[in-house]
Amino acid sequence: MPMDRQLYLAVQQGELKVLDEYKNQITTELTPYKNTVLHVAAEFADLSWIQAEQFLGVVGPDLLFSLNSNGDTCIHVAARQGHFNLVKPLIGYMKNHQGLDIEACQELLRITNNDGDTALHKAVRYGHHNIVKLLVKEDADFFHPPNNAGKTPLYLALEGGDEDSAKLILCNSKSLSYAGPCGTTALHAAAIYNATGCMDMILRNEPSLTKQVDDLGWSPLHFAAYFGFELLVRTLLMADKQMASETTKEDNKTPLHLAAINGKLKAMEEILEQCPDSLEAVTTQGQNVLHLVAENIVDYVKPIQVQSPHLPERYKYLMGKKVQSILERKLAKRKNDKGAPSWKERANTHLIVATLITTVSFAAGFTLPGGYNGDDGPDKGMAILSKKAALKAFAIADTIAMISSTAAVFLHYLATYDQGTISRFRYLGAGTLVMVAMVAMVVAFMAGLYTVLPNSEGIALVICVMCSLSLVVFIILLGKRIYDEYYGFRKIEKEEGS
């Protein structure tokens, strides 16, 4: 049967007077999840310290060790909810009640639920620092074993980025488990989650943890190097330089290899600074760090970064010459690989612009400024202003725009049948022709307005000056762009051939 409704609500709201009415049946009242009134109070009631002591006086000691359907005691629930004002009186009640002793109190704090969690696990997971400190101090000799997920309270604190709880455990526990899941330790967790403030404390408390690797052979230094935490890399190497030569089980990778694979240059420099001979290690595939650098961080490495002043001369030469040569080739290839997709992405925009210019210039060619002669005679249907030089300039510029844009569309069409360098040069040519067509359109616009506007008012002159200035800018940008694109493609083609 479910717990009496009136009793349940009274406990929830901290109305202690109602409890006297249920004194004789209070130990038998349970919710469907086997929660006692102590569980309900720990979950919901925001009791003051005095109210909590009064509540415990009414309930008595019989329910202290009761477990709900998840195996939680009332301490588990209160620790999870952060109800310090109930946890503290509960511990005090256990210590001072006749028939109970310190050992009984410790037994209550050490009970694990169905997930293998103690009350301290709960307090750490939910970040209740005051309860963490209280629980650790009350049972400082208990090592708090890993839960079913293989995580101790210390590991949970580091995993959750809660260095405050981790420090409370490290400072107050006399007997401590550093174990973690999959063969890791708390030192691994500090390296994985960048717990710089705790790593020194862990190394002072248990320096032998530097020798422990996880199930895949990863040491704490492997993780610190992989994620690029150079400060942790430095700290770990100062504690034990032997970690620099540890290799993973699967592919024989050292921390330096992992830093190279993930592009963590600062971590690489830190390892080479303290352990320059780690450069000689090779993976199961026979790759040294130079190969891995070339394959994985080509876009980030600069020659100055790979020539560390602290390396012996032979390593300086090796990294300064060999790596630079490898990197340049790989970079050229990567740019080459990325060049075509980049142009293909821009091709749609170029094609739309080219088509638009073709349409406009075609229509402008049959809609000349000033119109056509409609009188009968030999000049019927001819352009009225055909003898003006400005109209001739308009016709020529419009023709250039029409031909250039049409040619650009044609090159885009041809490029769909080609691959590699030929396709890229067709896209380059099409892009250049589109820019030429745009310049020609500006010239045509300027010449057309000059043809029909009266010069006496100076409007035509102002328009010509504005358009001319724009043309200068366009031509400069056009020339630079064409040169850069052409030179870049020629360089890629030359390097690809070599």
C-alpha positions as CSV (number, residue, x, y, z in Angstrom):
1,M,0.0,0.0,0.0
2,P,1.2,3.6,-0.7
3,M,2.2,5.8,2.2
4,D,-0.7,7.7,3.9
5,R,-1.3,10.8,1.9
6,Q,-1.5,13.1,4.9
7,L,1.7,11.8,6.3
8,Y,3.5,12.0,3.0
9,L,2.5,15.7,2.5
10,A,3.3,16.6,6.1
11,V,6.9,15.1,5.8
12,Q,7.3,16.8,2.4
13,Q,6.4,20.2,3.9
14,G,8.3,19.7,7.2
15,E,5.1,19.8,9.4
16,L,6.5,17.8,12.3
17,K,3.4,18.1,14.5
18,V,1.6,15.6,12.2
19,L,4.2,13.0,12.8
20,D,3.0,12.4,16.4
21,E,-0.3,11.1,15.0
22,Y,1.5,8.3,13.1
23,K,4.0,7.3,15.8
24,N,2.8,3.7,16.0
25,Q,2.9,3.1,12.3
26,I,5.7,5.4,11.1
27,T,8.1,2.5,10.5
28,T,5.7,0.6,8.3
29,E,4.6,3.5,6.0
30,L,6.4,3.1,2.6
31,T,5.9,4.6,-0.9
32,P,5.7,2.3,-3.9
33,Y,9.5,2.7,-4.3
34,K,10.1,1.7,-0.7
35,N,10.9,5.1,0.5
36,T,10.4,5.7,4.3
37,V,9.5,9.0,5.8
38,L,13.3,9.6,6.3
39,H,13.8,9.1,2.5
40,V,10.9,11.5,1.8
41,A,12.3,14.1,4.2
42,A,15.7,13.8,2.7
43,E,14.3,14.2,-0.8
44,F,11.9,17.1,-0.3
45,A,11.9,18.7,3.1
46,D,14.0,21.9,3.5
47,L,14.5,21.5,7.3
48,S,16.5,23.7,9.6
49,W,19.0,22.1,11.8
50,I,16.7,22.2,14.8
51,Q,13.8,20.8,12.8
52,A,15.9,18.0,11.6
53,E,16.9,17.0,15.2
54,Q,13.3,17.2,16.2
55,F,12.3,15.0,13.3
56,L,14.9,12.4,14.1
57,G,13.8,12.4,17.7
58,V,10.3,11.5,16.6
59,V,11.3,8.9,14.0
60,G,14.0,7.1,16.0
61,P,16.8,5.0,14.8
62,D,14.8,2.1,13.2
63,L,14.7,3.6,9.7
64,L,18.3,4.8,9.5
65,F,19.5,1.7,7.7
66,S,16.3,1.2,5.5
67,L,16.9,0.9,1.8
68,N,14.6,2.0,-1.0
69,S,14.2,0.2,-4.3
70,N,17.4,1.7,-5.6
71,G,19.3,0.6,-2.5
72,D,19.6,4.2,-1.2
73,T,19.7,5.0,2.5
74,C,18.4,8.4,3.7
75,I,22.0,9.6,3.7
76,H,22.3,8.8,0.0
77,V,19.2,10.8,-0.8
78,A,20.1,13.8,1.4
79,A,23.7,13.8,0.0
80,R,22.3,13.8,-3.6
81,Q,19.8,16.7,-2.8
82,G,22.4,18.7,-0.9
83,H,20.5,18.8,2.4
84,F,23.4,19.5,4.7
85,N,21.0,20.4,7.5
86,L,19.8,16.8,7.5
87,V,23.1,15.0,6.8
88,K,24.9,16.7,9.7
89,P,22.2,16.0,12.4
90,L,21.8,12.4,11.1
91,I,25.5,11.7,11.7
92,G,25.3,13.4,15.1
93,Y,22.2,11.4,16.0
94,M,24.1,8.2,15.1
95,K,27.0,9.1,17.3
96,N,25.0,10.1,20.3
97,H,22.1,7.7,20.4
98,Q,22.3,4.9,22.9
99,G,22.8,1.5,21.3
100,L,24.7,3.1,18.4
101,D,28.4,3.9,18.1
102,I,31.0,5.3,15.8
103,E,31.2,2.0,13.9
104,A,27.5,2.0,13.2
105,C,27.8,5.5,11.9
106,Q,30.7,4.5,9.6
107,E,28.7,1.5,8.5
108,L,25.8,3.8,7.4
109,L,28.2,6.0,5.5
110,R,29.8,3.1,3.7
111,I,26.6,1.4,2.4
112,T,26.6,1.2,-1.4
113,N,23.4,1.3,-3.4
114,N,22.5,-0.7,-6.5
115,D,24.9,1.4,-8.6
116,G,27.7,0.8,-6.1
117,D,27.6,4.4,-4.9
118,T,28.3,5.5,-1.4
119,A,26.8,8.7,0.0
120,L,30.1,10.4,-0.9
121,H,29.7,9.4,-4.5
122,K,26.3,11.1,-4.5
123,A,27.6,14.3,-2.9
124,V,30.5,14.5,-5.3
125,R,28.4,13.8,-8.4
126,Y,26.0,16.7,-7.6
127,G,28.7,19.1,-6.4
128,H,27.7,19.6,-2.8
129,H,31.1,20.6,-1.4
130,N,30.0,21.1,2.2
131,I,28.6,17.6,2.4
132,V,31.7,16.2,0.6
133,K,33.9,17.7,3.3
134,L,31.7,16.4,6.1
135,L,31.5,12.9,4.8
136,V,35.2,12.6,4.1
137,K,36.2,13.9,7.5
138,E,33.7,11.6,9.3
139,D,35.2,8.5,7.7
140,A,38.7,9.6,6.7
141,D,40.0,6.0,6.9
142,F,37.6,4.6,4.4
143,F,39.1,4.3,0.9
144,H,35.6,4.5,-0.9
145,P,35.9,1.8,-3.6
146,P,34.9,2.3,-7.2
147,N,31.2,2.0,-8.0
148,N,29.7,-0.3,-10.7
149,A,31.0,2.1,-13.4
150,G,34.5,1.7,-11.9
151,K,34.6,5.3,-10.6
152,T,35.7,6.4,-7.1
153,P,34.5,9.7,-5.6
154,L,37.9,11.2,-6.5
155,Y,37.6,10.1,-10.1
156,L,34.0,11.4,-10.3
157,A,35.2,14.8,-9.0
158,L,37.9,15.1,-11.6
159,E,35.7,13.9,-14.4
160,G,33.1,16.5,-13.6
161,G,35.6,19.3,-13.5
162,D,35.0,19.7,-9.7
163,E,38.5,20.4,-8.5
164,D,37.1,21.8,-5.2
165,S,35.6,18.4,-4.3
166,A,38.7,16.6,-5.5
167,K,40.9,18.7,-3.3
168,L,38.7,18.2,-0.3
169,I,39.0,14.4,-0.8
170,L,42.8,14.6,-1.4
171,C,43.4,16.8,1.7
172,N,41.1,15.0,4.1
173,S,41.2,11.3,3.3
174,K,43.8,9.2,5.0
175,S,43.1,6.1,3.0
176,L,42.3,6.8,-0.7
177,S,41.5,4.8,-3.8
178,Y,42.8,6.3,-7.0
179,A,41.2,3.7,-9.3
180,G,39.2,4.5,-12.3
181,P,37.4,2.7,-15.2
182,C,39.2,0.6,-17.8
183,G,42.4,0.5,-15.9
184,T,42.7,4.3,-15.5
185,T,43.6,6.1,-12.3
186,A,42.8,9.5,-10.8
187,L,46.0,10.7,-12.5
188,H,44.6,9.7,-15.9
189,A,41.5,11.6,-15.0
190,A,43.5,14.7,-14.1
191,A,45.3,14.5,-17.4
192,I,42.1,13.9,-19.4
193,Y,40.0,16.7,-17.8
194,N,42.9,19.2,-17.4
195,A,42.8,19.3,-13.6
196,T,46.0,21.3,-13.2
197,G,45.2,22.2,-9.6
198,C,44.9,18.6,-8.5
199,M,47.7,16.9,-10.5
200,D,50.5,18.1,-8.2
201,M,48.6,16.9,-5.1
202,I,48.0,13.5,-6.7
203,L,51.6,13.1,-7.7
204,R,52.8,14.1,-4.1
205,N,50.3,11.6,-2.5
206,E,50.9,8.7,-4.9
207,P,53.9,9.2,-7.3
208,S,53.7,5.6,-8.4
209,L,50.6,6.4,-10.5
210,T,52.9,7.6,-13.3
211,K,53.8,3.9,-13.9
212,Q,50.2,2.8,-14.4
213,V,48.7,2.6,-17.8
214,D,45.1,1.8,-18.8
215,D,43.8,-1.3,-20.6
216,L,45.0,0.1,-23.9
217,G,48.4,1.0,-22.6
218,W,47.8,4.8,-22.3
219,S,49.6,6.5,-19.6
220,P,48.5,9.9,-18.1
221,L,51.1,11.5,-20.4
222,H,49.5,10.0,-23.5
223,F,46.2,11.7,-22.6
224,A,47.8,15.1,-21.7
225,A,49.8,15.1,-25.0
226,Y,46.8,14.0,-27.1
227,F,44.6,16.8,-25.8
228,G,47.5,19.3,-25.9
229,F,47.6,20.3,-22.2
230,E,51.2,21.4,-22.2
231,L,51.3,22.5,-18.6
232,L,50.2,19.0,-17.6
233,V,52.7,17.5,-20.0
234,R,55.4,19.5,-18.3
235,T,54.3,18.5,-14.8
236,L,54.1,14.8,-15.7
237,L,57.5,14.7,-17.3
238,M,59.1,16.5,-14.4
239,A,57.7,13.7,-12.2
240,D,58.7,10.8,-14.4
241,K,60.4,11.2,-17.8
242,Q,60.1,7.5,-18.4
243,M,56.5,8.1,-19.5
244,A,57.7,9.8,-22.7
245,S,58.8,6.3,-24.0
246,E,55.7,4.4,-23.0
247,T,53.8,3.1,-26.0
248,T,50.2,2.2,-26.6
249,K,49.3,-1.5,-26.9
250,E,47.5,-1.3,-30.2
251,D,49.9,0.6,-32.5
252,N,53.0,1.4,-30.3
253,K,52.5,5.1,-30.2
254,T,54.3,7.3,-27.7
255,P,52.8,10.5,-26.2
256,L,54.9,12.5,-28.8
257,H,53.2,10.5,-31.6
258,L,49.7,11.3,-30.2
259,A,50.5,15.0,-29.9
260,A,51.7,15.0,-33.5
261,I,48.6,13.2,-34.7
262,N,46.3,15.7,-33.0
263,G,48.3,18.8,-34.0
264,K,49.2,19.8,-30.5
265,L,52.5,21.6,-31.2
266,K,53.0,23.1,-27.7
267,A,52.8,19.6,-26.2
268,M,55.2,18.3,-28.8
269,E,57.7,21.1,-28.0
270,E,57.4,20.3,-24.3
271,I,58.1,16.6,-24.8
272,L,61.1,17.4,-27.1
273,E,62.4,20.0,-24.6
274,Q,62.6,17.4,-21.8
275,C,63.0,14.2,-23.8
276,P,64.7,14.9,-27.2
277,D,65.4,11.2,-27.7
278,S,61.7,10.5,-27.9
279,L,62.0,11.7,-31.6
280,E,63.5,8.3,-32.5
281,A,60.5,6.2,-31.5
282,V,58.5,4.6,-34.3
283,T,54.9,3.2,-34.4
284,T,53.9,-0.4,-35.4
285,Q,53.7,0.9,-39.0
286,G,57.3,2.1,-38.8
287,Q,56.3,5.8,-38.7
288,N,58.3,8.3,-36.7
289,V,57.0,11.6,-35.5
290,L,58.1,13.3,-38.8
291,H,55.8,11.1,-40.8
292,L,52.9,11.8,-38.5
293,V,53.5,15.5,-38.5
294,A,53.5,15.5,-42.3
295,E,50.3,13.6,-42.5
296,N,48.3,15.2,-39.8
297,I,49.3,18.8,-39.0
298,V,50.5,20.1,-42.3
299,D,48.3,23.2,-42.1
300,Y,49.6,24.2,-38.8
301,V,53.4,23.6,-38.8
302,K,55.8,26.3,-39.6
303,P,59.6,25.8,-40.0
304,I,60.3,27.9,-37.0
305,Q,58.1,25.7,-34.8
306,V,59.7,22.5,-35.8
307,Q,63.3,23.8,-35.3
308,S,63.4,23.7,-31.5
309,P,66.6,25.5,-30.2
310,H,66.9,22.9,-27.4
311,L,67.4,19.9,-29.7
312,P,70.8,18.5,-30.6
313,E,72.2,19.6,-33.9
314,R,71.4,16.4,-35.8
315,Y,67.7,16.7,-34.7
316,K,67.7,20.4,-35.8
317,Y,68.9,19.4,-39.2
318,L,66.5,16.4,-39.4
319,M,63.5,18.4,-38.5
320,G,64.6,21.6,-40.2
321,K,65.3,20.0,-43.6
322,K,63.6,16.7,-43.9
323,V,60.3,17.8,-42.3
324,Q,60.2,21.0,-44.1
325,S,60.6,19.2,-47.4
326,I,57.9,16.7,-46.5
327,L,55.5,19.4,-45.3
328,E,55.9,21.5,-48.4
329,R,55.0,18.6,-50.6
330,K,52.1,17.5,-48.5
331,L,50.8,21.1,-48.2
332,A,51.0,21.5,-52.0
333,K,49.0,18.3,-52.4
334,R,46.4,19.3,-49.9
335,K,46.0,22.7,-51.5
336,N,45.7,20.9,-54.8
337,D,43.1,18.6,-53.4
338,K,41.2,21.5,-51.9
339,G,41.5,23.7,-55.0
340,A,39.1,21.9,-57.2
341,P,36.2,21.6,-54.7
342,S,36.7,25.3,-53.9
343,W,36.4,26.3,-57.5
344,K,33.4,24.0,-58.0
345,E,31.7,25.7,-55.1
346,R,32.3,29.1,-56.6
347,A,31.4,27.9,-60.1
348,N,27.7,28.1,-59.5
349,T,28.0,31.8,-58.4
350,H,30.2,32.6,-61.4
351,L,27.8,30.8,-63.8
352,I,24.8,32.8,-62.4
353,V,26.7,36.1,-62.8
354,A,28.0,35.2,-66.3
355,T,24.5,34.3,-67.4
356,L,23.0,37.5,-66.0
357,I,25.6,39.6,-67.8
358,T,25.0,37.7,-71.0
359,T,21.3,38.4,-70.7
360,V,21.7,42.1,-69.9
361,S,24.3,42.8,-72.6
362,F,22.3,41.0,-75.2
363,A,19.2,43.1,-74.4
364,A,21.3,46.3,-74.3
365,G,22.7,45.6,-77.7
366,F,19.2,46.0,-79.2
367,T,18.1,48.9,-77.0
368,L,20.7,51.5,-78.0
369,P,20.8,54.9,-76.2
370,G,18.8,57.5,-78.1
371,G,16.6,54.9,-79.9
372,Y,16.1,54.3,-83.6
373,N,15.2,56.5,-86.6
374,G,11.5,55.9,-87.4
375,D,11.3,58.3,-90.4
376,D,11.0,57.0,-93.9
377,G,14.2,57.2,-95.8
378,P,17.5,55.4,-96.2
379,D,18.3,55.7,-92.4
380,K,15.0,54.2,-91.3
381,G,15.6,51.7,-88.4
382,M,19.2,52.9,-87.8
383,A,20.4,54.2,-84.5
384,I,19.8,57.9,-84.2
385,L,23.1,58.7,-82.4
386,S,25.2,56.3,-84.5
387,K,27.7,58.9,-85.5
388,K,28.6,59.8,-81.9
389,A,31.8,58.3,-80.6
390,A,30.3,57.6,-77.2
391,L,27.7,55.3,-78.8
392,K,30.4,53.5,-80.7
393,A,32.3,53.0,-77.3
394,F,29.0,51.7,-75.8
395,A,28.6,49.2,-78.6
396,I,32.2,48.0,-78.3
397,A,32.0,47.7,-74.5
398,D,28.6,45.9,-74.6
399,T,30.0,43.5,-77.2
400,I,33.0,42.7,-75.0
401,A,30.7,42.1,-72.0
402,M,28.5,39.8,-74.2
403,I,31.4,37.8,-75.6
404,S,33.3,37.5,-72.3
405,S,30.3,36.4,-70.3
406,T,29.2,33.9,-73.0
407,A,32.8,32.5,-73.1
408,A,32.7,32.1,-69.3
409,V,29.5,30.1,-69.6
410,F,31.1,28.0,-72.2
411,L,34.2,27.3,-70.1
412,H,32.1,26.3,-67.2
413,Y,30.3,23.9,-69.4
414,L,33.6,22.4,-70.6
415,A,35.0,22.1,-67.1
416,T,32.3,19.6,-66.2
417,Y,33.9,17.1,-68.5
418,D,37.4,17.6,-67.1
419,Q,39.2,16.8,-63.9
420,G,42.3,17.9,-62.0
421,T,44.5,20.8,-63.3
422,I,42.6,21.3,-66.6
423,S,39.3,21.7,-64.9
424,R,40.8,24.2,-62.4
425,F,42.3,26.3,-65.2
426,R,38.9,26.3,-67.0
427,Y,37.3,27.6,-63.8
428,L,40.1,30.2,-63.5
429,G,39.6,31.3,-67.1
430,A,35.8,31.5,-66.6
431,G,36.2,33.5,-63.5
432,T,38.6,35.9,-65.2
433,L,36.2,36.4,-68.1
434,V,33.4,37.2,-65.7
435,M,35.4,39.9,-64.1
436,V,36.3,41.3,-67.6
437,A,32.7,41.3,-68.5
438,M,31.8,43.3,-65.4
439,V,34.4,45.9,-66.2
440,A,33.0,46.1,-69.8
441,M,29.5,46.6,-68.4
442,V,30.7,49.6,-66.4
443,V,32.3,51.1,-69.5
444,A,29.1,50.5,-71.5
445,F,27.0,52.1,-68.8
446,M,29.3,55.2,-68.7
447,A,29.4,55.5,-72.5
448,G,25.6,55.0,-72.9
449,L,24.8,57.8,-70.3
450,Y,27.4,60.1,-71.9
451,T,25.7,59.6,-75.2
452,V,22.3,60.8,-74.1
453,L,23.0,63.3,-71.4
454,P,23.7,67.0,-72.2
455,N,27.3,67.9,-71.6
456,S,26.5,71.5,-70.8
457,E,25.1,70.7,-67.4
458,G,28.2,68.7,-66.4
459,I,26.1,65.6,-65.4
460,A,27.7,63.4,-68.0
461,L,31.2,64.5,-66.9
462,V,30.5,63.7,-63.2
463,I,29.2,60.3,-64.2
464,C,32.2,59.6,-66.3
465,V,34.6,60.6,-63.5
466,M,32.8,58.3,-61.0
467,C,32.8,55.4,-63.4
468,S,36.4,56.0,-64.3
469,L,37.5,55.9,-60.7
470,S,35.5,52.7,-60.2
471,L,37.2,51.2,-63.3
472,V,40.7,52.0,-61.9
473,V,39.8,50.1,-58.7
474,F,38.2,47.2,-60.7
475,I,41.2,46.9,-63.0
476,I,43.7,46.9,-60.2
477,L,41.8,44.2,-58.2
478,L,41.2,42.2,-61.4
479,G,44.8,42.2,-62.4
480,K,46.0,41.2,-58.9
481,R,43.4,38.5,-58.7
482,I,44.2,37.0,-62.1
483,Y,47.9,37.0,-61.3
484,D,47.4,35.4,-57.9
485,E,45.1,32.7,-59.2
486,Y,47.3,32.0,-62.2
487,Y,50.6,31.9,-60.2
488,G,49.0,29.7,-57.5
489,F,47.7,27.2,-60.0
490,R,51.0,27.1,-61.9
491,K,52.9,26.4,-58.7
492,I,50.5,23.6,-57.7
493,E,50.8,22.1,-61.2
494,K,54.6,22.2,-61.0
495,E,54.8,20.7,-57.5
496,E,52.2,18.1,-58.5
497,G,54.4,17.1,-61.4
498,S,57.5,16.8,-59.2
